[in-house]
Amino acid sequence: MGCSSSKSKPSAATNGHVNAKTNGTLPPEDGYVEGFLCNENDIAENEMKPFELEGGKVLLVKQNGKLSAIGNKCSHYNALMSTGALGEGRVRCPWHGACFNIETGDIEDFPGQDSLPCFKVSVEKGRVKIRAKRSELESGKRTKPMVKKLSGDKRTFVVIGGGPSGAICVETLRQEGFTGRIVMINKEPCLPYDRVLVSKAMDFDLSKKVLRTEQFYAEHEIETILGTEVTSLDSVKREVTLSTGATIKFDKVYIATGSKPRKAPVEGADLPDVRVLISNEDAKYVNGHLSPDKHVVVLGTSFIALEAAAYSMNKVAKVTVIGRGSVLLRDSFGEQVGASVMEYFKGKGVNFIMNSGIKRCIGDDDRKLTSVELNDGTILKADLCIMGIGSTLFTTFLEGSGLIMHPDGSVDTNGFLETNVEGIYAGGDIAHAPVFCNNNEKVTIGHYPLAQYHGRVAALNMVGKPTELRAVPYFWTILFGKGFRYAGYGKPHETIIEGDLPKLKFVAFYLNAEGKVIGVASCGRDPVVSQYAELLSQGRTLHKSQLSPDPFAWTKQ
């Protein structure tokens, strides 16, 4: 069922909106519900409005003179799409940047797994009527139909990596018509799950946070090999070798093995209570060792490090962050924003020792961490040390494979995510791939939603539907309940701050030397970052001259 509108002969419309739940709802038929939402002239061109229909919310959109209706809650974390950013043919989530087609509800950018439901729109005597499948109206999400595996199709597509990118890839293959064998190989002993929770909410229940269930993969005949690594890839023989010794022949392969947090190369870094955060097991260990008598030391000022510090703060006696520079997040948000975030953390009780580092981690005879020694010889009590100082890429198994790789381990791809070897694709953290909003210059970026987007694009190209990357990096974090968002890419020459930075209600514009806005960050000012991301996705640019006198005039165009 499409979302396009149809019209009967209009008549004079009544004034005011019509609530479909209480006015004009039609009797349900065959699992559907119908109702009038409003008068046709109640919604203007390029406007979107939410309405209540029996059992759920509907987002009504008018664009190019056409009415469309889709679900009003993002399929990722239920943000209200009516408060998001309306672009050409799609609407972008205000929280995390996921995009949905306004005519079909299909997800086009991420995060998230599901599309939104779309509803049939018609206009009768000047009133807008919706017909909706009750189950989709109530759930607010929709899984795109998938084809079945056919015994006559002897092709095998292998996906290496069970993270967000691989998970999107395998189901997109089925959604886009691939009827051969699909094998997803995951080094973790579990199905793909919402990995952003590892540092943000360490007490999550893994069984409730898997992206898809075992039944889902079985139903769609997607083989999952868990707790197993790929140890080598032979691009000539077209096969991968597993840590079990088994080999799998492939016709095409998508590599999305992600990154591994690294530990500082110091004495004692191998102690059990010195941890990094990448997996559910890491999160379980750290969370299980937090108690009111514990002292936690966090090495690094990355987002993962700061998320871990914020999560631990009210559960332990003391949290101390050790940073190499003078302020937090300078490389990501700039010195002004970083300094304000640092003051905010101090106000929450987090201790900082900056321009420093850890010389060694000290354990007792039972290898239990007792303290850390800083570069200047200072000894800090520490029952747990969390390191968040960067990562390396899981690509060493590709050495000798024939793929072009960079010194950092990233894999070179073209705009279709294909490597230098035909039929071999790479994406997510490991891909050195074009970034659309960065003049298609190649960059290696480790963002969760970008990894999912890569998975979709790779799958489309693998099934013979040429789709070029139009990547617009979008990042978010939550620190002590404050949501920070960023879209764009590049090292700024100048930063313009609008709003109240000390109160963390601001928008930061990052400009290059020519005055072009290359990135926008915000806190407490949604949906401006999503609006900027949508502007970039349309191939448009924003310049310093457009920020004066009204820095947000561009959002109203």
N, C-alpha and C positions, 0 to 999 in steps of 0.2 A: 504494500500500500504506500503510495507516495504522499507527500505533504503539500502538493500544489493545490491552489485554490480554484474553485469553479464558481460561476455566478448564475443565478437565475435573474429574472427581470427585477431590478431594484424598485423599491417604493420609498416613500418618506420614512426615514429612520426615527425611532424614538430617541429622546435625549437621555444621556447617561449610560453608564456601563451596566451590563446585565451579568449578574453572578450566576453561572451555569448550575451551581449546586442548588440554588434555591429558586431560580427563575428559568423555566424553559427546558429543564433536563428531560430527555425523552426516555421511554422505557428501554432497558437494556435488551439486546438481541444477539444471541449466539456469542456471548462473551464480549460484546461491545457496548459502549455507552456513548450517547450523543447528547449534545447540549449547545445552546447559544451562548457565546462568550460576551459579545458586545455589538455595538453598531459598527458598520463598516467605516464610518468616518471618525470613529473614536481612536483610530491608530493612524499616525502620519507616516509618510515615506521615511525610510531608514529609522524606524522606531521599533522597539521591542517592549512588550508588556506581558507580565504574568497574569494568568487567570486561574481560578479554581474551577475544576471540573470534578464531578463526583469520583472520589478515589484518588485524586492527585492534582498536580499543578501542570499547567500548559503554558509554554512561552510562545506568544503570538508575535510574528515578525512580518513587517512589510518592507519589501525591497524591490526596486524596479517595478513598482506597481502591483506586485504579486504578494499574496498572503501565504505564509507558511506557519506550521505549528509543530513544535518539538517539545521534549521534556524540559523542565525548568531547573533541574538539579544536575550538576556535573556528575558524571558516572564515577569520578575518582573519589572525591571526599564530600560530595553533596553541596558544593558552593552553589549559590543561586545564580544561574546564568543570566538572569535579567539584570544583574548588577555588573555584568562583564562588559566586554568590548565587542561591538558589532563591526565586523569587517565585510569585505565583499564576498557574499555568499556563505559566510560562516560567522559563528560567535565564539569568542574566546573566554575561557574561565577566568574570573578575576583573581583567584588565589594562586593557581599553579600553571596557568597558560594552556591548558588543553583546549583544542578547537573542534567544533562540530559543525557539519554542513547544515545550513538552515533548511534545506529542502528535503534532505534524506535523514538527518540526524546522525549520519556516519561520523565516527571519530577520524580526524585528519591530522591532528597533532596531539601530543601527549603531555602529561601522564594519564594513566587509566587503561582499562582493558576493554570496556564496553562502549558501544555507541548509545545515543539517546533514542528513545522512541520517537517516531514521527506520526503525525495524525492527519487524517483527511480533512481538508478545509473546504467549505462551500459558503456561498453568500446567498441568502434567501430573503428577498424583500428588504434588503439593506442591512440584514443582520448576519453576523459571522457565526457559522455553525461548525462544530468539531465532531468528528466520529473517531473514537479511540478504542483500541483493544484494552479491555479492563486490566488485564494482567500487566501490560507494559505501563499503563498509566499509574498503577499502584507501585510498581517496582522502580520506575523512573529510569530504567536502562534496558538495553536490547543487545543481544549478541547476534552479530551478522550471520546469516546462513552459511553453512559449510558443505562442501561436496564430500562424497564418500570415496574411500580408497577403492580402486578397481583392480581386480586380479590381473587384468590384461596389461596394466601399466607397470612396466618393469623398471621404471626410473627410481632412483633413490636420492633424496636430498637429505643431507646431514647438517644439523645445526650444532655447533660446538659452543656450549655455554648455556647455562640454565638461569641466567639473570634476566633483567627486564627486556633486553634486546632480543635474546633468543626466544623468550616466551611469546613476544609479539610476532616474531617471524614465523614460528611454526603454525600458529592459528591463522595468520594472514595467508599463508600458503594454501590452506584448505578453503579459506573464504574466497580466494581469487582463482580457484579452479584446479589446483594441483591434485591429481588423483593417484599419484605414485606413493612410494614408501617415504615416510618422514621419521627421522631418528633425531632426538634431542639428547645430547650428552651433557650431564651436569656433574661437576666435581664435588659438589655438596651432596650429602645423602638425603636430599629432600627435593620436593617440587619447587619451582620458582615461587618466590614470595615477595612481599612488599619490603624491599631491602632498606628503604629510607628509615624504617623504624629502628634499625640496629643501633643508631646513636641517638635518635630522638625519643624513643619510648622503649627502653630495653626490656621491659616486663611484658612485651606482647606475647600472645599465644600463637605460636607458629601455625597450628592447625586451623586457626581462624583467619590467618593472613596470607595463605597461599593464594596466588593469583588465579589459578584454576585447580579444580580438584582432580584426583586420580581418575574419577569416573568421567570427567570431561575429556581427558586425553584418551581414555579407552574408547569412549563413544565415537570420537573423531579419528580413531586409529592413528594416533601420534605416539610413537614408541618413545619411552623415556628411560634412559640408562643413567641411574643415579649413583653417587658416590664413586665415580669413575672419571679419570682424567684421560685426555688424549695426549699421548706421549710423542707422537710424530705425525706429520702429514706429508704424503708423497704426491706431488702435483702431477707427476708423469703417470704413475700407476693409478692415480685417482683413488687413493685409499687413505684411511686414517688408522693408526694403531693405538689401542687403548692400554691403560695401565694393567688390565687383566691379561694382556697378551693377544687379545682378539683383534681382528682387523675388520673394517667395514669399507666396502667399495662405495663410491659415490659418483653421481653424475654432476651434481653441483653441491657446494658446501658454503655455509655461512659461518664465519668465525666471529664470536662475540664473547671472548673469555674474560674481559674486564681487567681490573687492576687489583693489586694486593698492597695493602698498607705496609709501609716499611718501618722497622724499628731503628732507632739510632744505634750506630755501631759502637756501643759502649759495653764495658764490663758489666755483667749481670743482666743484660737485656733479655737473656734466655730464661730468667726466673719465671715461674708460673704466674706470679702476680704482676708481671709486666705485660700489658696487653695492647693489642690493636683492635679496632672495631671494623669488621667486614662481614661477619656472618652471624646467624642466629646463635650459634654456640658461643661466640665472643660475648654477645649481649647477655646471654644467660649467665655466663661466668661472672661478668662484671656486676650485673644486677644482684646476683646471689652473694656477692662479697661486700655489698654496701650495708653498713649498719651505723648507728649513732656514735660508736666509739672509733670509727675508722678515719684515717687521714688519707685523702686521695690527692695525688700529684698528677697533673695533666701536662704533658710535654707537647708544645705546639699551639698555634693559634689558628689552625684551619677551622672550617665550619664544623667538621666532625669533632674536633677537639673541644670546641666551644659548646656544641650540643651535648657532649658527654659531661662537661663541667656543669652546665645548667641542669641536666637531669640528675646529677649526683648531689647537688648542693644541699637540698633539704633532707637528705637521707644519711648524711655523715657528719662527723665533727668538724672537718675542715677540708676545703678544696683550694688547692694552689695551682695556678697556671704558670708554667715556665715558657717565656716567649723569647725568640731570637731577636726581634726588633723592639722598637720603643712603644708601638701601638698595635692594636689588633687589626687584622683584615686590610692592611694597607694595600696589598696587591689587588684585592677584590673590590673594595669599596672606597679606597682612598683614605688619607690620614684623618680628615675631618670626621668622616662617618666612623672610622675605626676608633678614634679617640672617644667619641660619644658612646659607642657600644661598650667600650672599656669602662667608662664611668658608670654606665648602667649595671654592668656586672659587679663592679665594686659595691654599688648600692644594694645589691642582692647578697653581699657577703663573700663574694669570691676574692681570693687573694691573688696578687700578681707579682711575679719577679721577672722583669723584662730585661732585655739585652743580656740574656744569660742562656744557659743550657745545662744539660745533665752530663756529668763526667763519668759517673758510674752508678749502678743500682746495687744496693748492699742487702744481702740476705743472711739469715742465720744458718746454723748447721743443718736445718731441715729444708733449706732453700726457700724459706718463707721471707718475703720482702719485709725489711724493717725500716729502711731509709734510702734516700738518694743523696749523692754528693754533687753539688753544682760546680760549674767551671771555676768559681772563685774559692772553692774549698768549703763552702757552707754546707752543713748537713741538715737535711729536712727529714722529719719523721714521715714515713710513707708506708701504708699497708697495701696500697694499690697504686700502680702507675699506668696511666693510659697514654699511649703515644699516638699523636695525630700530626705527623710531620711530612706527609706526602706518601706517594705510592710508586710502585713499579708495575709494569704491565705483564700479564700472564701470556707471554708470547715466545718464551724460550723454546718451546716445542716446535716452533716454526723455523728454527735455524736449519738451513740446508734444504728447505722446502721449495726454493725457487721463487718465493715471494719477495718483492722489494720491501725492505724494512729500514727503519731509521735507527740511529744510535740509541734512542730511548726505548726501542722495542716496538714502536708503533708501526702499523702496516699501511703502506701507501695504497690509496684507492682513487678512482675517478669519481665523477659526479653521480655515478650510478652505484657507487659502493663496490664496484668490481675491482679486483686487484689486477696486477699485470698478467695474471694467468686467467684465461677465459673460464668462466663458470665458478670461480672462487671469489667469494665476497667477504668483506670484513666490515664490522661496525661497532658502535658503542665506544667505550673508553680507548680501545686499541686502534681505532681508525684515524689515520692522518688523511682527513677528507675535506672537501670544499665546504666553506660556510657562506651561505648565500648573502647574509647581511654584512659579510666582511669581503665584499667584492669577489666572492668565491675563492678566496685564498685558502689554502689547506691548513688546517689546524687540528690538533688532538685535544679533545674536550671530554671531560668525565662528568657529564650531567645525566641524571636518571631519565628525564623526559626525552632528551636528545637520543639516548640509547634506544628507547622504545621507538622513536621516530625512525631511526636507522633500521630497526628490525622490520618495520612496515615497508620502507623503501626497498630494502634488499629483497624482501619476498616478492614484491611486485616485479622487480627486474628479473628475478630467478624464474618466474612463470612466464616471462616474455611480454610483460607489459611495461615498456620503457618509461621509467619515472626518475626524473632528475631531482637531486636534493635541493630543497629550498630551506635550509636549516637556519633557524633563528634561535640561538641559545637562550634558555630561560631557566633561571635558578631561583630557589627559595629556601629559606630556613626559618625555624621558629626557635627563638631564644627567650626563655622565661616568659613565654606567652606572647611575645612580640613577633609578628610576621615580617620578615625582610624578603624583598623580591628584587630580582635583577634580570634585565634582558639586554642582549647585545654582546659585543665582543671588542676587545682592543685595549691598549694601554693609553690612558687619557693624558692629554697635555694640559687640560684645564677642567676644573670641576665647579659647577654652579649649584648651590644649595638653595632650595625654596622650602619655606616652612620653618618649623621649630625643631632644630636639630637636637638640642639638649633634652627635649621631651620625646624625642624619637617619633616625631610626626612630620615627615619631610619627604621631599623628592630630590634626588641628586641627578644632575645631568652631567655626563662625562663627554668631553669634547676632544677631538684631535687638534693638531696644529692648524688645520684649515677652518676650524670652527664647526665642523660637522659633529653632530651628536652621535657617538658610537655606542653609548650605553645609558640606561636609566635604571636607577635603584630607588626603592621607596620603603617606607615603614608607616603604616597607618594611613595610607593614601591610595587605597585601591579604588578603581582598577587601572591607574595610570600606567603601570608597567605593562599590563596586558594590552592597553591601547597602543603603547609604543611598539610592542612586539608585533602587533597586527599591522601597524604602519610599515614596519620593516619587511614583513612577509609579503606585502603588496609591492615591494620594490621601491618604496618611497623613502625619502631621507628627511631629516630634521636638522636645521642649522641654527646657530646661535642667534641670528637675526630674527628668527621666528619665536624666540623666547622672551621678546620684549615688545611692548610693555606687559603683555599678558603671557606668562610662561606656559599657559595651558590652552591657549587659543586653538592650537592644532588639534586638541582632543574634541573640539566642537565642530570641526569641519567634516 
